[in-house]
């Protein structure tokens, strides 16, 4: 991705894992370095790094730093229970260790594969975008969330010459929309940030042609777990006859989970809701589910590196599963 005109990844290995600290954006670019497994677990839990594919890449590198892979796997699996890429990456590393492959080599191969997959997702998704298409996205599914290229944003990056326009949900309570806006600004892509509640209004006004979101876990039947508020966007898109697409690599598909009702939904700390920039605005009870489930019936297609599939067609891809 472009960062101040230079190509850069959201995370990389150099005697430890180095991250663009997403908590500091967009006001400053600061690098967080993890040299121990404890550092890695903190980076995932505290959202230094966000986005399922990027979390998977972090977990792969984290296994390199683990003194004991079994213990490292246990600790990493506890950091973010919903994102399937994390579990996929840990299993990948265990499998390749048993095959006698050097852990760092395995991790580097894993990260390279994710980047390649995301670029292919961009190529597949770009075929859906006509000139002047107006796209709504929710949360951040760009290079920050995937090491490079992105999932939902990859087709947009590759289609810059089509005069695309992006509507960016701010995505409360963690406001990942500012990350999307920051990425689009770096790429010179036209966009407007809107509050989450405004998406239906712009759909009804005919100003949104297509919705593309990422995913944190996709069940075998095509139900999708993604950032809280995604389900609402899918329902609104359905009501307004707007195509709704999910973009994700194969590592996000969980064939062991039959449907969305069986996906564990992470609940995050309540102060994300009750405070803003450290100032308490509510002195009451709160709930903070990080994700919701979008039923397959609301999803037009799932954009993967292998093609664009209807949710019910995912079962035909199961032979490609596994780390």
PALUMDREN-478506 format. One record per residue: y, z, x of N, C-alpha, C in turn; residue in three letters. Coordinates in steps of 0.2 Angstrom, whole numbers, plus 5000, padded with zeros to 4 digits. Each point is the difference from the previous one (the first is absolute). Example, Ala and Ser with C-alpha at 12.3 -4.5 7.8 and 13.67 -1.06 7.14 Angstrom:
BEGIN
4972:5039:5066:5006:5000:4996:5006:5000:5004:ala $
5005:4996:4998:5006:5001:5004:5005:5003:4996:ser $
end
This chain:
BEGIN
4994:5000:5004:5006:5000:4996:5006:5000:5004:unk $
5006:4998:4997:5006:5000:5004:5003:5007:4999:unk $
5002:5002:5006:5004:5007:5000:5006:4998:5005:unk $
5006:5000:4997:5006:4998:5004:4999:4994:5004:unk $
4997:4995:4997:4999:4993:5003:4994:5000:5004:unk $
4996:5005:5001:4995:5000:5005:4993:5001:4996:unk $
4995:4997:5002:4993:5001:4997:4998:5007:5002:unk $
4997:5003:4995:4998:5007:5002:4994:5002:4995:unk $
4996:5004:5002:4995:5003:4995:5002:5006:4997:unk $
4997:5003:4995:5002:5006:4997:4996:5006:5004:unk $
4995:4998:5004:4997:5005:5004:4996:4996:5005:unk $
4999:5003:5006:4996:4997:5006:4997:5006:5004:unk $
4996:4998:5004:4997:5004:5005:5003:4999:5007:unk $
5001:5006:5003:5002:5000:5007:4999:5007:5003:unk $
4994:5002:5002:4998:5007:5002:5002:5004:4994:unk $
4999:4998:4994:5001:5004:4994:5003:4995:4995:unk $
5001:5003:4994:5002:4995:4995:5008:5001:4999:unk $
5003:4995:5000:5007:5000:4999:5002:4997:4993:unk $
5004:5003:4996:5002:4998:4993:5007:4999:4999:unk $
5002:4995:4997:5007:5000:4997:5000:5006:4995:unk $
5004:5005:5001:5000:5005:4995:5003:4998:4994:unk $
4996:4999:4994:5003:4998:4994:5004:5005:4996:unk $
5000:5006:5002:5004:5006:4997:5007:4999:5003:unk $
5001:4997:5005:5007:4999:5003:5004:4994:4998:unk $
4996:4995:4997:5003:4994:4998:5004:5001:4993:unk $
5005:4996:4999:5003:4994:5003:5006:5002:5005:unk $
5001:5007:5000:5006:5002:5004:4999:4999:5008:unk $
4994:5001:5002:4999:4999:5007:4993:4999:5002:unk $
4998:4996:5005:4994:4998:5002:4998:5005:5006:unk $
4995:5004:4998:4997:5005:5005:4993:5000:5000:unk $
4997:5001:5006:4993:4999:5002:4997:5007:5000:unk $
4994:5001:4996:4996:5006:5000:4994:4998:5004:unk $
4998:5005:5005:4994:4999:5004:4995:5005:4998:unk $
4994:4998:4999:4994:5004:4999:4996:5000:5006:unk $
4998:5005:5003:4996:5000:5006:4994:5005:4999:unk $
4999:5003:4994:4994:5004:4998:4998:4998:4993:unk $
4994:5002:4998:4998:4999:4993:5004:5004:4996:unk $
5003:5006:5002:5004:5004:4995:5007:4996:4999:unk $
5002:4997:5005:5006:4996:4999:4999:4994:4995:unk $
4994:4997:5001:4999:4994:4995:4999:5003:4993:unk $
4997:5005:4999:4999:5003:4993:5007:5002:4997:unk $
5004:5002:5004:5007:5002:4998:5004:4994:4998:unk $
4999:4994:5004:5004:4994:4999:4997:4997:4993:unk $
4994:5001:4999:4998:4997:4993:5002:5004:4995:unk $
4999:5007:5000:5001:5004:4994:5008:5001:4999:unk $
5004:5000:5005:5007:5001:4999:5003:4993:4999:unk $
4997:4994:5000:5002:4994:4998:5005:4997:5006:unk $
4998:5002:5006:5004:4996:5006:4998:4993:4999:unk $
4993:4999:4998:4997:4993:4999:4998:5000:4993:unk $
5001:4995:4996:4998:4999:4993:4997:4993:4999:unk $
4997:4999:4995:4996:4994:4998:4993:5000:5002:unk $
4996:4998:4996:4993:5001:5001:4997:4996:5006:unk $
5002:4994:5002:4997:4997:5006:5003:5003:5006:unk $
5006:5002:5000:5003:5003:5006:4997:5007:5001:unk $
4998:5004:4995:4997:5006:5000:4993:4999:5003:unk $
4996:4994:4998:4994:4999:5003:5000:4998:5007:unk $
5005:4997:5002:5001:4998:5007:5002:5007:5004:unk $
5004:5004:4997:5001:5007:5003:4994:5004:5001:unk $
4995:5000:4995:4994:5003:5000:4995:4998:5006:unk $
5000:4993:5000:4996:4997:5006:5003:5002:5007:unk $
5006:5000:5001:5003:5003:5006:4999:5007:5001:unk $
5000:5004:4994:4999:5007:5000:4993:5002:5002:unk $
4995:4996:4998:4993:5001:5003:5000:4999:5007:unk $
5004:4996:5003:5000:5000:5008:5002:5006:5003:unk $
5005:5004:4996:5003:5006:5003:4995:5006:4998:unk $
4996:4999:4996:4995:5006:4998:4996:5001:5006:unk $
4999:5007:5001:4995:5002:5006:4993:4999:4997:unk $
4999:5001:4994:4994:5000:4996:5001:4995:4994:unk $
4996:4995:5000:5001:4995:4995:4999:5003:4993:unk $
4994:5004:4999:4998:5002:4994:5006:5005:4997:unk $
5002:5004:5005:5006:5005:4998:5006:4996:4998:unk $
5001:4995:5004:5006:4996:4999:5000:4997:4993:unk $
4994:4997:4999:4999:4996:4993:5002:5005:4994:unk $
4997:5006:5001:5001:5005:4995:5007:5002:4998:unk $
5004:5001:5006:5007:5002:4999:5004:4994:4998:unk $
4999:4994:5002:5003:4994:4998:4999:4999:4992:unk $
4994:5000:4998:4998:4999:4993:5004:5005:4995:unk $
5002:5005:5003:5004:5005:4996:5007:4999:4999:unk $
5003:4995:5004:5007:4999:5000:5003:4997:4994:unk $
4997:4995:4997:5002:4996:4995:4994:4998:4996:unk $
4998:5003:4994:4994:4999:4997:5000:4993:4996:unk $
5005:4997:4998:5000:4994:4996:4999:4994:5004:unk $
5004:4999:5006:5000:4994:5003:4993:4998:5003:unk $
4997:4995:4998:4993:4998:5002:5000:4997:5007:unk $
5005:4997:5003:5000:4998:5006:4999:5005:5006:unk $
5002:5006:4998:4999:5006:5005:4993:5001:5001:unk $
4996:5000:4994:4993:5002:5000:4996:4994:5004:unk $
5002:4994:4998:4997:4993:5003:5001:5000:5007:unk $
5006:5002:5003:5001:5000:5007:4996:5005:5003:unk $
5000:5006:4998:4995:5006:5003:4993:4997:5000:unk $
4997:4997:4995:4994:4998:5000:4999:4994:5005:unk $
5005:4996:5000:5000:4995:5005:4999:5002:5007:unk $
5004:5005:5002:5000:5003:5006:4993:5004:5002:unk $
4997:5003:4995:4994:5004:5001:4994:4994:5001:unk $
5000:4995:4996:4996:4995:5001:5000:4997:5007:unk $
5006:4998:5002:5000:4997:5007:4999:5005:5006:unk $
5001:5006:4999:4998:5005:5005:4993:5000:5001:unk $
4996:5000:4994:4993:5000:5000:4997:4993:5004:unk $
5004:4995:4999:4998:4994:5003:5002:5000:5008:unk $
5003:5005:5002:5002:5001:5007:5006:4996:5002:unk $
5004:4999:4995:5007:4996:5002:5005:5005:5001:unk $
5004:4999:5006:5005:5005:5002:5005:5001:4994:unk $
5002:5006:4998:5004:5002:4994:5006:4996:5000:unk $
5004:5000:5006:5006:4997:5000:5000:4992:4998:unk $
4995:4997:5003:4998:4993:4999:4999:4999:4992:unk $
4996:5004:4997:4998:5000:4993:5007:5001:4996:unk $
5004:5004:5002:5006:5002:4996:5005:4994:5001:unk $
5000:4997:5006:5005:4994:5001:4997:4994:4996:unk $
4994:4999:4999:4997:4995:4996:5001:5001:4993:unk $
5000:5006:4998:5001:5002:4993:5007:4998:4998:unk $
5005:5002:5004:5007:4999:4999:5001:4992:5000:unk $
4998:4997:5005:5001:4992:5000:4997:4997:4994:unk $
4994:5003:4997:4997:4997:4994:5005:5001:4994:unk $
5003:5006:5000:5004:5001:4994:5006:4996:5000:unk $
5003:4999:5006:5006:4995:5001:4998:4993:4998:unk $
4995:4998:5002:4997:4993:4998:4999:5000:4993:unk $
4997:5005:4997:4999:5000:4992:5007:4999:4996:unk $
5005:5004:5003:5006:5000:4996:5004:4994:5001:unk $
4999:4996:5005:5003:4994:5001:4997:4995:4995:unk $
4993:5000:5000:4996:4996:4995:5002:5001:4993:unk $
5001:5007:4998:5002:5002:4993:5007:4996:4999:unk $
5004:5000:5005:5007:4997:4999:4999:4993:4999:unk $
4995:4996:5003:4999:4993:4999:4997:4999:4993:unk $
4996:5004:4998:4997:4999:4993:5005:5002:4995:unk $
5004:5005:5001:5005:5002:4994:5006:4995:5000:unk $
5001:4997:5006:5006:4995:5000:4999:4994:4995:unk $
4993:4999:4999:4999:4994:4996:5002:5001:4992:unk $
5001:5007:4999:5002:5002:4993:5008:4999:4999:unk $
5004:5000:5006:5007:5000:4999:5003:4993:5000:unk $
5004:4999:4995:5003:4993:5000:5008:5002:5002:unk $
5003:4994:5001:5007:5001:5002:5004:5004:4995:unk $
5004:5005:5003:5005:5004:4995:4996:5005:4996:unk $
4993:5002:5002:4997:5005:4996:5003:5007:5001:unk $
5000:5003:4995:5003:5007:5000:4994:5005:4999:unk $
4999:5005:5005:4994:5004:5001:5002:5007:5000:unk $
4996:5004:4996:5001:5007:5000:4995:5003:5004:unk $
5001:5005:5004:4995:5004:5004:5002:5007:4999:unk $
4994:5004:5001:5001:5007:4999:4997:5004:5006:unk $
5003:5005:5002:4998:5004:5006:5002:4995:5006:unk $
4997:5002:5006:5001:4995:5006:4993:4998:5002:unk $
4999:4993:5000:4994:4997:5002:5002:4995:5005:unk $
5004:5001:5005:5002:4996:5005:4997:5001:5007:unk $
5003:4998:5005:4997:5001:5007:5000:5008:5002:unk $
5004:5003:4997:5000:5008:5002:4994:5003:4997:unk $
4997:4997:4994:4995:5003:4997:4993:4997:5003:unk $
5000:4995:5004:4994:4996:5002:5000:4999:5007:unk $
5004:5002:5004:5001:4999:5007:5004:4993:5002:unk $
4998:4995:4996:5004:4994:5000:4999:4996:4994:unk $
5005:4995:4998:5000:4995:4995:5000:5004:4993:unk $
4996:5005:4999:5000:5002:4993:4995:4998:4995:unk $
5000:5002:4994:4995:4998:4995:5004:4996:4995:unk $
5004:5004:4996:5004:4997:4994:5006:4997:5003:unk $
5002:5002:5006:5006:4996:5003:4998:4995:5004:unk $
4994:4999:5002:4998:4994:5005:5001:4994:4997:unk $
4998:4998:4993:5002:4994:4997:5007:4998:5000:unk $
5004:5006:4999:5008:4999:5000:5002:4998:5007:unk $
4998:5003:5005:5002:4999:5007:4998:4993:5002:unk $
4994:4997:4998:4998:4993:5001:5004:4995:4996:unk $
5003:5003:4994:5003:4995:4996:5008:5000:5000:unk $
5002:5003:5005:5008:5001:5001:5004:4993:4999:unk $
4997:4995:5001:5003:4993:5000:5001:4998:4992:unk $
4997:5004:4996:4999:4998:4993:5006:5003:4996:unk $
5005:5003:5003:5005:5004:4997:4998:5005:4995:unk $
4995:5004:5002:4997:5005:4995:5005:5006:5000:unk $
4999:5004:4994:5005:5005:4999:4995:5006:4998:unk $
5001:5006:5003:4996:5006:4999:5004:5005:4996:unk $
4997:5003:4995:5002:5006:4997:4996:5006:5002:unk $
5003:5005:5003:4997:5005:5004:5000:5007:4996:unk $
4995:5002:4997:5000:5007:4997:5001:5005:5005:unk $
5004:5005:4999:5002:5005:5005:4993:5005:5001:unk $
4996:5000:4995:4994:5004:5000:5000:5007:5002:unk $
5002:5004:4995:5001:5007:5001:4993:5003:4999:unk $
4999:5006:5003:5005:5005:5003:5002:4998:5007:unk $
4995:4997:5004:5001:4999:5007:5005:4994:5002:unk $
5002:4996:4995:5005:4995:5001:4997:4995:5005:unk $
4994:4997:5000:4998:4995:5004:5003:4994:5000:unk $
5004:4999:4994:5004:4994:4999:5005:4999:5006:unk $
5002:5005:5003:5005:4999:5005:4997:4997:5006:unk $
4993:5001:5001:4997:4997:5006:4999:4993:4998:unk $
4998:4998:4994:5000:4993:4998:5007:4996:5001:unk $
5005:5004:4998:5007:4997:5001:5001:4999:5007:unk $
4999:5005:5004:5001:4999:5007:4996:4995:5004:unk $
4994:4999:4998:4996:4994:5002:5003:4993:4998:unk $
5002:5000:4994:5002:4993:4997:5007:4999:5004:unk $
5004:5005:5001:5006:4999:5003:4999:4997:5008:unk $
4995:5003:5003:4999:4998:5007:4998:4993:5000:unk $
4996:4998:4994:4998:4993:5000:5005:4995:4997:unk $
5005:5003:4998:5005:4995:4996:4998:4998:4994:unk $
4996:5004:4996:4998:4997:4993:5004:5004:4995:unk $
5003:4996:4995:5004:5002:4995:4996:5005:4995:unk $
5003:5005:4999:4997:5005:4995:5005:5005:4997:unk $
4998:5004:4995:5004:5005:4997:4996:5006:4998:unk $
5002:5006:5002:4997:5006:4999:5001:5002:4993:unk $
4995:5002:4996:5002:5003:4993:4996:5006:4999:unk $
5002:5005:4996:4997:5006:4998:4993:4998:4996:unk $
4995:5004:5001:4994:4998:4997:5000:4999:4993:unk $
5005:5003:4996:5000:4999:4993:5003:4994:4998:unk $
5003:4996:5004:5004:4994:4999:4995:4994:5000:unk $
4994:5000:5002:4996:4994:5001:4998:4997:4993:unk $
4999:5004:4995:4999:4997:4993:5006:4996:4998:unk $
5006:5003:5001:5006:4996:4998:5000:4993:5003:unk $
4999:5000:5006:5001:4993:5004:4994:4996:4998:unk $
4995:5002:4999:4994:4996:4997:5002:4997:4993:unk $
5003:5004:4996:5002:4998:4993:5005:4995:5000:unk $
5004:5000:5006:5006:4996:5001:4998:4993:5003:unk $
4994:4999:5001:4997:4994:5003:5002:4999:5008:unk $
5001:5006:5003:5002:5000:5007:4995:5001:5005:unk $
4994:5001:4997:4994:5001:5005:4995:4995:4998:unk $
4997:4997:5005:4995:4994:4998:4993:5003:5002:unk $
5000:5005:5005:4993:5002:5002:5001:5007:5003:unk $
4994:5003:5000:5000:5007:5003:4994:5000:5005:unk $
5002:5002:5006:4995:5001:5005:5000:5007:5003:unk $
4995:5004:5000:5000:5006:5003:4994:5001:5005:unk $
5000:5005:5004:4994:5002:5004:4995:5004:4996:unk $
4995:5003:5004:4995:5004:4997:4998:5005:5006:unk $
4998:5006:4997:4997:5005:5005:4993:5001:4999:unk $
4997:4998:4994:4993:4999:4999:4999:4996:4994:unk $
4995:4996:5001:4998:4995:4994:4993:5002:4999:unk $
4998:5002:4994:4993:5001:4998:4996:4993:4999:unk $
4994:5001:4999:4996:4994:5000:5001:4996:4994:unk $
5003:5003:4994:5001:4996:4994:5007:4997:5000:unk $
5004:5001:5005:5007:4997:5001:5005:5005:4998:unk $
4999:5006:4998:5005:5005:4998:5003:5002:5007:unk $
5007:5001:5000:5003:5001:5006:5004:5006:5000:unk $
4999:5004:5006:5005:5006:5001:5005:4998:5004:unk $
5006:5001:4998:5006:4999:5004:5005:5005:4999:unk $
5006:4999:5003:5005:5005:5000:5002:5002:4992:unk $
5001:5006:4999:5002:5002:4993:5006:4995:4997:unk $
4999:4998:4994:5004:4996:4997:4998:4992:5000:unk $
4995:4999:5003:4997:4993:5000:4997:4998:4994:unk $
4996:5005:4997:4997:4999:4993:5006:4998:4995:unk $
5005:5004:5000:5006:4998:4995:5002:4993:5001:unk $
5001:4998:5007:5002:4993:5001:4995:4995:4997:unk $
4994:5001:5001:4995:4996:4997:5000:4999:4993:unk $
5001:5006:4996:5000:4999:4993:5007:4996:4998:unk $
5005:5002:5003:5006:4996:4999:5000:4992:5001:unk $
4996:4999:5006:4999:4993:5001:4996:4996:4995:unk $
4995:5004:4998:4995:4997:4995:5004:4999:4993:unk $
5004:5005:4998:5004:4999:4994:5005:4994:5000:unk $
5003:4999:5006:5004:4994:5001:4997:4994:5003:unk $
4994:4999:5000:4996:4994:5002:5002:4998:5007:unk $
5000:5005:5004:5002:4999:5008:4994:5001:5004:unk $
4998:4996:5004:4994:5001:5004:5000:5006:5005:unk $
4995:5003:5000:5000:5007:5004:4994:4999:5005:unk $
5002:5000:5007:4995:4999:5005:5000:5006:5005:unk $
4994:5002:5002:4999:5005:5005:4998:4997:5007:unk $
5003:5001:5005:4999:4998:5007:4997:5005:5004:unk $
4994:4999:5003:4996:5005:5004:4995:4996:5004:unk $
4999:5003:5006:4994:4998:5004:4993:5002:4998:unk $
4995:4997:5002:4993:5002:4998:4999:5008:5001:unk $
5003:5003:5005:4999:5007:5002:5003:5005:4995:unk $
5004:4997:4995:5002:5004:4995:4996:5000:4993:unk $
4995:4996:5000:4995:4999:4995:4994:5005:5001:unk $
4999:5005:4995:4995:5005:5000:4995:4998:4995:unk $
4994:4997:5003:4995:4998:4996:4995:5006:4997:unk $
5001:5005:5004:4996:5006:4998:5003:5004:4994:unk $
5007:4998:4998:5003:5003:4994:5000:4995:4995:unk $
4997:5002:4994:4998:4995:4995:5007:4998:4996:unk $
5004:5005:4999:5006:4999:4996:5006:5005:5002:unk $
5006:4998:4997:5005:5004:5002:5000:5008:4998:unk $
4996:5001:4995:5000:5007:4998:4997:5005:5005:unk $
4996:4997:5005:4996:5003:5005:5004:5001:5006:unk $
5006:4997:5000:5004:5001:5007:5004:5006:5000:unk $
5000:5004:5005:5003:5006:5001:5008:4999:5001:unk $
5004:5003:4996:5007:4999:5000:5003:5006:5004:unk $
5003:4998:5005:5004:5005:5004:5006:5003:4997:unk $
5000:5006:5000:5007:5004:4997:5003:5003:5006:unk $
5006:4998:5001:5004:5002:5006:5005:5006:4998:unk $
5003:5003:5006:5004:5006:4999:5005:4999:4994:unk $
5001:5005:4996:5005:5000:4995:5007:4999:5002:unk $
5002:5002:5006:5007:5000:5003:5002:4992:5000:unk $
4995:4996:5001:5002:4993:5000:5004:4998:4993:unk $
4998:5003:4995:5003:4999:4993:5006:5005:4999:unk $
5000:5006:5002:5005:5005:4998:5006:5000:5005:unk $
4999:4997:5006:5006:5000:5004:5002:4992:5002:unk $
5006:5000:5002:5002:4993:5003:5004:5002:5006:unk $
4998:4997:5006:5003:5001:5006:5000:5007:5002:unk $
4995:5004:4998:5000:5007:5002:5003:5005:4995:unk $
5004:4997:4995:5004:5004:4995:4996:5000:4994:unk $
4998:5006:4997:4997:5001:4994:5004:4998:4994:unk $
4997:4996:4996:5003:4997:4994:4997:5003:4993:unk $
4994:5002:5001:4996:5003:4994:4997:5007:5002:unk $
5001:5004:4996:4997:5007:5001:4995:5001:4994:unk $
4995:4996:5000:4995:5000:4994:4993:4997:5003:unk $
4995:5000:4996:4994:4997:5002:5000:4992:5001:unk $
4996:4998:5003:5000:4992:5002:4993:4998:5001:unk $
4999:4994:4999:4994:4996:5002:5001:4994:5005:unk $
4996:4999:5004:5002:4995:5005:4993:4996:5002:unk $
4997:4996:4995:4995:4995:5002:5003:4995:5005:unk $
4997:4998:5005:5002:4995:5005:4998:4993:4997:unk $
4995:4999:4996:4998:4994:4998:4998:5000:4993:unk $
4999:4994:4997:4997:4999:4993:4995:4995:5000:unk $
4997:4999:4995:4995:4994:4999:5002:4995:4996:unk $
5000:4994:5002:5001:4994:4996:4994:4997:4998:unk $
4998:5000:4994:4994:4997:4998:4999:4992:5001:unk $
4994:4998:5002:4999:4993:5002:5003:4995:4994:unk $
5000:5002:4994:5002:4996:4994:5007:4998:5001:unk $
5004:5003:5004:5007:4999:5000:5002:4996:5007:unk $
4995:4998:5004:5001:4997:5006:4998:4993:5000:unk $
5005:4995:5001:4999:4993:5000:4995:4998:5006:unk $
5001:5003:5006:4996:4998:5005:5001:5005:5006:unk $
4995:5000:5004:5000:5004:5006:5000:4995:5006:unk $
5005:5001:5004:5001:4995:5006:4997:5003:5006:unk $
4995:4997:5003:4997:5003:5006:5000:4994:5005:unk $
4998:5002:5006:5000:4995:5006:4995:4995:4998:unk $
4995:5001:4996:4995:4995:4998:5001:4996:4994:unk $
5006:5001:4997:5002:4996:4994:5003:5005:4995:unk $
5002:4997:4994:5003:5003:4994:4994:5000:4995:unk $
4999:5007:4998:4994:5001:4995:5002:5003:4994:unk $
4997:4999:4994:5001:5004:4995:4996:5006:5001:unk $
5003:5006:4997:4996:5006:5001:4993:5000:4999:unk $
4997:4997:4995:4993:4999:4999:4996:4996:5005:unk $
5004:4996:5004:4997:4996:5005:4998:5004:5007:unk $
5003:5006:5000:4999:5004:5006:4993:5001:5002:unk $
4996:5001:4995:4993:5002:5001:4997:4994:5004:unk $
5002:4994:5000:4997:4994:5004:5002:5001:5007:unk $
5005:5004:5002:5002:5001:5007:4996:5006:5003:unk $
4996:5004:4996:4997:5006:5003:4996:4999:5006:unk $
4997:4994:5001:4996:4998:5006:5004:5001:5006:unk $
5007:4999:5000:5004:5001:5005:5003:5007:5002:unk $
4997:5005:4996:5003:5007:5001:4997:5003:5006:unk $
5003:5006:5001:4997:5004:5006:5004:4999:5006:unk $
5001:5005:5004:5004:5000:5007:4996:4996:5005:unk $
end
